[in-house]
Amino acid sequence: MNGSPIIIALDVPSAAEARRLVREIGDAASFYKVGLELYAAAGPDFARELKAEGHRVFLDLKLHDIGETVRRAVAQVTKIGPDFLTVHATDQVVRAAVEGRGQSPLKLLGVGVLTSLDDSDLEKDGYARSLTDLVELRARNAMAAGMDGIVCSPREVSRVRAITGRKMILLNPGVRSAGSETGDQKRVATPAEAVAAGADYIVIGRQVTRSKDPRGETLRILEEVGAVAKAV
């Protein structure tokens, strides 16, 4: 693995607060997630601002709509210039996203099953497949469509890696160090566990962004995954 696997989730309500966090974290991180909350508050301009400052940007919009709408939306996102974009990994959506991306360098990541869900949640929604089976199916569909990666929980990453090999980027949300609050996440692991299982990137949010020392906490997590990352 080359470079840091950490992506910091800027899940905050304003560009001003996000800028403060980026300043406080400094050179401890260079890859940031802009999700729905911050995108709704600050729009594409903040993603462009991060890029202009030399940061990498993960635009986590989890697009899910009819194919034509997804295709056209992804084409617009390419103009913003983020490094990664998420769409839900249903067959129609991933194929439309690949078409909309065209020849741009944007990396498309398919979201298998949200980390806030478990088997009982899928059963309530009428899914006949188990959570693991659904994640594996969507990983295969995404790979067949020409997607660049999969967003999955640390609990499934080793099984997804067995399907994709090294061909796809595997990104894990639901990651926090031992003793940290899990919040609304159900399928979680520590940073070291996620990287050891095969994750290329891990998304860290509240553990850093709500810390009294965001930079120090980021560096501590880097130390936590350092030995494992060197061995991967």
C-alpha positions in Angstrom: 0.0 0.0 0.0 1.4 3.4 -1.0 0.7 6.5 1.1 -1.8 6.9 3.9 -5.0 4.8 3.8 -7.0 7.4 5.8 -9.8 9.5 4.4 -11.1 12.1 6.8 -14.9 12.5 6.7 -15.8 16.2 6.8 -19.3 15.5 8.0 -20.0 19.0 9.3 -22.7 21.6 8.5 -20.6 24.4 6.9 -17.6 25.1 4.8 -16.2 27.3 7.6 -16.2 24.4 10.0 -14.7 22.1 7.4 -11.9 24.6 6.7 -11.1 24.8 10.4 -10.7 21.0 10.6 -8.5 20.9 7.5 -6.3 23.6 9.0 -6.1 21.8 12.3 -5.3 18.4 10.8 -2.6 20.0 8.6 -0.3 17.6 6.8 -1.5 14.6 8.9 -4.0 13.9 6.2 -4.5 14.9 2.5 -7.6 13.0 1.5 -11.1 14.3 2.6 -14.6 13.0 2.2 -17.4 15.5 1.3 -20.7 13.9 2.0 -24.3 14.9 1.6 -24.5 17.3 4.6 -21.4 19.4 3.6 -22.3 19.1 -0.1 -25.8 20.5 0.6 -24.3 23.3 2.7 -21.4 24.3 0.5 -22.0 22.8 -2.9 -19.4 21.8 -5.5 -17.3 25.0 -4.8 -16.0 23.6 -1.6 -14.8 20.4 -3.3 -13.1 22.5 -5.9 -11.5 24.5 -3.1 -10.0 21.4 -1.5 -8.6 20.3 -4.9 -7.1 23.7 -5.5 -5.3 23.4 -2.1 -3.7 20.1 -3.2 -6.0 17.7 -1.4 -7.7 14.6 -2.7 -11.5 14.6 -2.6 -13.9 11.7 -2.1 -17.4 13.0 -3.1 -19.7 10.6 -1.2 -23.1 11.3 -2.8 -24.3 7.7 -3.1 -26.2 8.5 -6.3 -29.2 6.2 -6.8 -31.8 7.1 -9.5 -32.9 6.0 -13.0 -30.0 5.3 -15.3 -30.4 8.5 -17.4 -30.4 10.7 -14.4 -27.3 9.0 -12.9 -25.5 9.2 -16.2 -26.1 13.0 -16.6 -25.3 13.7 -12.9 -22.0 11.8 -13.1 -21.1 13.8 -16.2 -21.6 17.0 -14.2 -19.6 15.7 -11.3 -16.6 15.1 -13.6 -16.5 18.9 -14.1 -15.9 19.4 -10.3 -12.8 17.2 -10.4 -13.1 14.9 -7.4 -10.9 11.8 -7.1 -13.7 9.4 -6.0 -17.5 9.4 -6.4 -19.9 6.9 -4.9 -23.1 5.5 -6.4 -25.3 2.7 -5.1 -24.1 -0.6 -6.6 -27.3 -1.7 -8.3 -26.8 -2.9 -11.9 -28.6 -0.1 -13.7 -26.9 2.6 -11.6 -23.3 1.4 -12.0 -23.6 0.9 -15.7 -25.1 4.4 -16.1 -22.3 5.9 -13.9 -19.6 4.4 -16.0 -21.2 5.8 -19.1 -21.5 9.2 -17.6 -17.9 9.2 -16.4 -16.7 8.9 -19.9 -12.9 9.4 -20.3 -12.4 11.4 -17.2 -10.0 10.2 -14.5 -12.8 10.1 -11.9 -12.8 6.8 -9.9 -16.3 5.4 -9.4 -17.0 3.4 -6.2 -20.1 1.3 -5.8 -21.8 1.1 -2.4 -22.7 -2.5 -1.6 -24.8 -2.3 1.5 -24.7 0.6 4.0 -22.8 -0.1 7.1 -25.7 1.1 9.2 -27.7 -2.0 8.1 -27.5 -5.7 9.1 -29.4 -8.8 8.1 -32.5 -8.0 10.1 -32.8 -4.6 8.3 -32.6 -6.3 4.9 -35.2 -8.8 5.9 -37.6 -6.0 6.9 -37.0 -4.5 3.5 -38.0 -7.7 1.8 -34.5 -8.9 0.6 -34.3 -12.7 0.2 -30.5 -12.7 0.2 -28.3 -12.5 3.2 -26.3 -9.3 3.6 -23.0 -11.0 2.7 -24.6 -12.6 -0.5 -26.0 -9.2 -1.5 -22.6 -7.5 -1.0 -20.9 -10.1 -3.1 -23.5 -9.9 -5.9 -23.2 -6.2 -6.1 -19.4 -6.4 -6.1 -19.5 -8.7 -9.1 -22.0 -6.5 -10.9 -19.9 -3.4 -10.3 -16.7 -5.1 -11.5 -18.5 -6.3 -14.6 -19.8 -2.8 -15.4 -16.3 -1.3 -15.2 -16.5 0.4 -11.8 -13.2 1.2 -10.1 -14.0 0.1 -6.5 -16.4 -1.0 -3.9 -17.5 0.5 -0.6 -18.1 -2.2 1.9 -17.8 -2.7 5.6 -14.7 -4.1 7.2 -16.7 -7.2 8.0 -17.0 -8.1 4.3 -13.8 -6.7 2.8 -11.8 -10.0 2.8 -14.6 -11.7 0.9 -15.0 -8.9 -1.6 -11.2 -8.9 -2.1 -11.4 -12.6 -3.0 -13.9 -11.7 -5.7 -12.1 -8.6 -7.1 -8.5 -9.4 -6.5 -6.3 -6.3 -6.8 -8.3 -5.0 -9.7 -10.6 -2.8 -7.6 -10.3 -0.2 -4.8 -11.9 -1.3 -1.6 -12.9 1.4 0.8 -14.2 0.9 4.3 -16.5 3.2 6.2 -17.6 2.1 9.7 -14.0 2.2 11.0 -13.0 3.5 14.4 -10.4 2.6 17.0 -11.1 0.3 19.9 -13.1 2.1 22.6 -14.5 4.7 20.2 -18.3 5.1 20.0 -19.9 3.2 17.1 -22.8 5.7 16.7 -25.3 4.5 14.1 -22.9 2.0 12.5 -23.5 -1.7 12.9 -20.7 -3.4 11.0 -17.5 -1.9 12.3 -13.9 -2.7 12.9 -10.7 -1.0 14.0 -8.4 0.7 11.4 -5.8 -2.0 11.8 -8.4 -4.7 11.3 -9.8 -3.1 8.2 -6.4 -2.6 6.6 -5.3 -6.1 7.5 -8.4 -7.6 6.0 -7.7 -5.9 2.6 -9.0 -2.3 2.7 -7.2 0.2 0.5 -8.8 3.1 2.2 -10.6 3.6 5.5 -12.9 6.5 6.3 -12.6 8.1 9.7 -15.1 10.7 10.8 -16.2 11.5 14.3 -13.2 10.0 16.0 -11.1 12.7 14.4 -13.5 15.5 13.7 -15.0 15.6 17.2 -11.6 15.2 18.9 -10.1 18.0 20.9 -6.9 17.4 18.9 -7.9 16.3 15.3 -4.3 16.3 14.1 -3.0 14.3 17.1 -5.8 11.8 16.7 -5.1 11.4 13.0 -1.5 10.8 13.7 -2.4 8.2 16.3 -4.6 6.3 13.9 -1.7 6.4 11.3 0.5 4.8 13.8 -2.2 2.2 14.5 -2.3 1.1 10.9 1.3 1.8 10.0 2.8 -1.6 10.7 -0.2 -3.4 9.0 -0.1 -1.1 5.9 3.6 -1.7 5.4 2.9 -5.5 5.3 0.0 -5.3 2.8 
